[in-house]
Amino acid sequence: MLPRFLGRSRGCAGRYGDRVRAISPQRLRDGLTERVAGLAEQRDWTRVAVDGAAATAPDELAADLVAPLRARGHAVLHVRTADFLRPASLRLEFGRTNPDSFYEGWVDEAGLRREVLDPTGSGGTGRVLPSLWDAAIDRATRAPYQTLPPGSVVLVSGAFLLGSGLPFELTVHLRASAAALARRTPPEQGWTLPAYARYDEEVAPDTFADVVVSLNDPRHPAIVA
């Protein structure tokens, strides 16, 4: 895994004096669709990160963007980091509930870059692998490669996507307070909370993501300026 840079120097003055604009879930989806579609009209492939702790449901938001983007005429591939985990022998080397391992070494970022992000970058081929590893059975998914046509959108969703140099044209960070995450994280997943706190402290994704969405209450999201 590449070292994560300390992102707090970028825009940190606004981190503790945020201007927050309430928005409905539908308007959030519509606004993101509009922004992504605008980028996709200018590029062969547009790579979008939907970054957030599990309790903020980044996979669900990314999935909700697929149909409206396709309705706008763009081919869309939704990739979950859960399908790009490292083998259990590496991922769980220090135990199944180690927050530092969860933060630093669960996602196969090299595989994600090699199979998805680099092929859809400038000069790429568009030939991508939608999934790499099935963590439930701890073996390769054997998914077939897909070739994405020009104008396609790649939505990558999951936690800890920002700060380590993964290339995206648009980054969306879903943030929630520590208290909100604690309330909405199942007890059996409580061991992950220190990892999210460390990510927030070391990377501070809300200071440099292109779009920051506050989800303390998922029924009432807000755009953070």
C-alpha positions as CSV (number, residue, x, y, z in Angstrom):
1,M,0.0,0.0,0.0
2,L,1.3,3.5,-0.8
3,P,1.8,5.9,2.1
4,R,-1.1,8.2,2.7
5,F,-0.3,11.8,2.6
6,L,-1.4,14.2,5.3
7,G,-4.1,16.1,3.5
8,R,-5.0,18.6,6.2
9,S,-2.8,21.3,4.7
10,R,-5.2,21.6,1.8
11,G,-8.2,23.6,2.8
12,C,-7.7,23.0,6.5
13,A,-8.9,26.5,7.4
14,G,-12.4,25.5,6.5
15,R,-12.4,22.2,8.2
16,Y,-13.7,23.5,11.5
17,G,-15.8,26.3,10.1
18,D,-17.8,24.4,7.5
19,R,-20.8,25.9,5.7
20,V,-23.3,23.2,5.4
21,R,-26.2,23.2,2.9
22,A,-29.0,20.7,3.5
23,I,-30.1,18.7,0.5
24,S,-32.5,15.8,-0.1
25,P,-31.2,12.4,-1.0
26,Q,-32.8,12.7,-4.5
27,R,-31.2,16.1,-5.1
28,L,-27.9,14.7,-4.0
29,R,-28.1,11.9,-6.5
30,D,-29.3,14.2,-9.2
31,G,-26.5,16.7,-8.5
32,L,-23.8,14.0,-8.5
33,T,-25.2,12.5,-11.7
34,E,-25.1,15.9,-13.4
35,R,-21.5,16.6,-12.3
36,V,-20.2,13.1,-13.3
37,A,-22.0,13.2,-16.7
38,G,-20.5,16.6,-17.4
39,L,-17.0,15.2,-16.9
40,A,-17.8,12.1,-18.9
41,E,-18.7,14.1,-21.9
42,Q,-15.2,15.5,-22.0
43,R,-13.2,12.3,-21.5
44,D,-12.8,8.7,-22.8
45,W,-13.2,7.4,-19.2
46,T,-14.1,9.2,-16.0
47,R,-13.0,7.6,-12.7
48,V,-15.1,8.6,-9.6
49,A,-14.3,7.7,-6.0
50,V,-17.2,7.4,-3.6
51,D,-15.3,7.2,-0.3
52,G,-16.7,6.6,3.2
53,A,-17.0,4.4,6.2
54,A,-19.3,1.4,5.9
55,A,-22.0,3.1,8.0
56,T,-22.2,6.0,5.4
57,A,-23.1,3.4,2.7
58,P,-20.7,4.4,-0.1
59,D,-21.6,1.3,-2.1
60,E,-25.3,2.2,-2.0
61,L,-24.8,5.8,-3.2
62,A,-22.5,4.6,-6.1
63,A,-25.1,2.0,-7.1
64,D,-27.8,4.6,-7.1
65,L,-25.8,6.6,-9.7
66,V,-25.6,3.8,-12.2
67,A,-29.1,3.9,-13.7
68,P,-29.3,7.7,-14.1
69,L,-25.8,7.9,-15.7
70,R,-26.8,5.1,-18.1
71,A,-30.0,7.1,-18.9
72,R,-27.7,10.0,-19.8
73,G,-26.0,7.7,-22.4
74,H,-22.9,6.7,-20.5
75,A,-21.7,3.1,-19.9
76,V,-21.1,2.6,-16.2
77,L,-19.0,0.1,-14.2
78,H,-19.4,0.1,-10.4
79,V,-16.5,-1.4,-8.6
80,R,-16.5,-2.1,-4.9
81,T,-13.3,-2.2,-2.9
82,A,-14.9,-5.2,-1.1
83,D,-14.2,-7.1,-4.4
84,F,-10.5,-6.0,-4.4
85,L,-9.4,-7.3,-1.0
86,R,-6.1,-9.0,-0.4
87,P,-6.0,-12.7,0.4
88,A,-6.8,-13.7,3.9
89,S,-3.3,-14.8,4.6
90,L,-2.2,-11.2,4.1
91,R,-5.3,-9.3,5.2
92,L,-5.7,-11.1,8.5
93,E,-2.1,-11.7,9.4
94,F,-2.5,-9.8,12.6
95,G,-6.0,-11.0,13.4
96,R,-9.5,-10.6,12.1
97,T,-10.2,-7.5,14.2
98,N,-7.0,-5.4,13.9
99,P,-8.0,-1.8,13.1
100,D,-4.5,-0.9,11.8
101,S,-4.5,-3.8,9.4
102,F,-8.0,-2.9,8.3
103,Y,-6.8,0.6,7.6
104,E,-3.5,-0.1,6.0
105,G,-3.7,-3.4,4.3
106,W,-7.1,-4.9,3.5
107,V,-7.6,-3.4,0.1
108,D,-5.4,-4.5,-2.8
109,E,-4.7,-1.0,-4.1
110,A,-2.1,-2.2,-6.5
111,G,-4.6,-4.6,-8.0
112,L,-7.3,-1.9,-8.2
113,R,-4.9,0.4,-9.9
114,R,-3.6,-2.2,-12.3
115,E,-7.0,-3.8,-13.3
116,V,-9.3,-0.7,-13.2
117,L,-7.8,2.7,-12.7
118,D,-4.8,2.6,-15.0
119,P,-6.6,1.1,-18.0
120,T,-9.2,3.9,-17.8
121,G,-6.6,6.6,-17.4
122,S,-5.0,8.7,-20.2
123,G,-3.7,6.4,-22.9
124,G,-5.4,3.4,-21.3
125,T,-7.1,0.6,-23.1
126,G,-10.5,0.6,-21.4
127,R,-10.1,-3.1,-20.6
128,V,-10.9,-3.6,-17.0
129,L,-11.6,-6.3,-14.4
130,P,-14.8,-5.6,-12.4
131,S,-13.7,-7.8,-9.5
132,L,-10.5,-9.5,-8.4
133,W,-11.0,-11.4,-5.1
134,D,-13.9,-13.2,-3.4
135,A,-13.2,-12.7,0.3
136,A,-16.0,-15.2,1.3
137,I,-14.2,-18.1,-0.3
138,D,-10.7,-16.5,-0.4
139,R,-10.0,-17.0,-4.0
140,A,-9.9,-15.1,-7.3
141,T,-13.4,-14.3,-8.7
142,R,-12.3,-15.3,-12.2
143,A,-14.5,-12.5,-13.5
144,P,-14.1,-11.8,-17.2
145,Y,-12.5,-8.6,-18.5
146,Q,-14.7,-5.9,-19.9
147,T,-13.8,-3.2,-22.4
148,L,-15.4,0.1,-21.6
149,P,-16.2,2.4,-24.6
150,P,-15.3,6.1,-24.7
151,G,-17.6,8.2,-22.5
152,S,-17.8,5.5,-19.8
153,V,-17.8,6.1,-16.1
154,V,-16.1,4.0,-13.5
155,L,-17.5,4.3,-10.0
156,V,-15.3,3.0,-7.2
157,S,-16.9,2.8,-3.8
158,G,-15.5,1.9,-0.4
159,A,-13.5,3.2,2.6
160,F,-9.9,4.7,2.6
161,L,-9.9,5.6,-1.1
162,L,-8.3,9.0,-0.8
163,G,-4.8,10.0,0.2
164,S,-2.7,7.3,-1.2
165,G,-2.4,8.5,-4.8
166,L,-5.2,6.5,-6.5
167,P,-6.1,8.4,-9.7
168,F,-9.7,9.8,-9.9
169,E,-11.3,12.6,-11.9
170,L,-13.8,13.2,-9.2
171,T,-13.7,12.4,-5.5
172,V,-16.8,12.2,-3.2
173,H,-16.2,11.8,0.5
174,L,-19.1,10.8,2.8
175,R,-18.4,12.0,6.3
176,A,-20.1,11.4,9.6
177,S,-19.1,12.4,13.1
178,A,-17.5,9.8,15.4
179,A,-20.7,9.7,17.4
180,A,-22.8,9.1,14.3
181,L,-20.5,6.3,13.1
182,A,-20.6,4.7,16.5
183,R,-24.4,4.7,16.6
184,R,-24.7,3.3,13.1
185,T,-22.0,0.7,13.1
186,P,-23.1,-2.8,14.2
187,P,-21.5,-3.9,17.5
188,E,-19.7,-6.7,15.8
189,Q,-18.0,-4.1,13.5
190,G,-17.1,-1.7,16.3
191,W,-13.4,-2.7,16.1
192,T,-13.3,-0.8,12.8
193,L,-14.0,2.6,14.3
194,P,-10.4,3.4,15.3
195,A,-9.4,2.9,11.7
196,Y,-11.9,5.4,10.5
197,A,-10.8,7.9,13.2
198,R,-7.2,7.4,12.1
199,Y,-8.1,8.0,8.5
200,D,-9.9,11.2,9.4
201,E,-7.0,12.4,11.5
202,E,-4.1,11.5,9.2
203,V,-5.7,12.0,5.8
204,A,-8.5,14.5,6.5
205,P,-10.3,13.7,3.3
206,D,-12.9,16.3,4.0
207,T,-10.3,19.0,3.4
208,F,-9.6,18.1,-0.2
209,A,-12.3,15.8,-1.7
210,D,-14.1,17.5,-4.6
211,V,-17.5,16.8,-3.0
212,V,-18.0,16.4,0.8
213,V,-21.4,15.1,2.0
214,S,-22.3,15.2,5.6
215,L,-24.3,12.1,6.6
216,N,-24.8,12.3,10.3
217,D,-28.4,11.6,9.5
218,P,-28.6,9.7,6.2
219,R,-32.2,10.8,5.7
220,H,-31.0,14.5,5.6
221,P,-27.7,14.7,3.8
222,A,-25.9,18.0,3.5
223,I,-23.3,19.4,1.1
224,V,-20.2,20.7,3.0
225,A,-18.6,23.8,1.6
